[in-house]
Amino acid sequence: MKIREYIRYLNNSYRDNHKTFILYVILRVMVVLTMIRCLITHNYQSAATCILVLLLFLVPAFLQDKMKLTIPPLFQGIIFTFIFAAEILGEINAFYQKIYFWDTMLHTVSGFMFAAFGFCLVD
C-alpha cells in the first residue's frame, strides 16, 4: 500500500467519531499554521517539529490498524491534545518557560493517560 493511500485510510478511521475528528482537524490546522509561521520566521527546527507532530497524530490510527487495538475516541482526543500541548505549545510557543507549572501539568496528565491506556488494554 502506498503511503498516501495509507494516510488517507488512517484519516478516514478518525471520521467514525465526529467530535474526535473535529478536534483532530482543528489541531492539525493549528499545527500547519504554526509550521507556516515557523517557515516565514526561518525557524526550521520548529517547522521540523511540526512535521513530526503531524506524523505523531497518525500513530493512534496506525496502532489500531496494525495491532488490532480499539482506542476509545475520548482517549484519542486526549492523546492529540497532549501531543499538541507538549510540542506545539510547550516547545515551539515556549509555554515551558512562560507557565511555570506547564511541565508538571503535562507529566501528571501523561501519568493518567498511561493508566487509562493500561486499563483499556486489560478491559
Secondary structure, 3 states (H helix, E strand, C coil): CCHHHHHHHHHHHHCCCHHHHHHHHHHHHHHHHHHHHHHHCCCHHHHHHHHHHHHHCCHHHHHHHHCCCCCCHHHHHHHHHHHHHHHHHHHHCCHHHHCCCHHHHHHHHHHHHHHHHHHHHHC
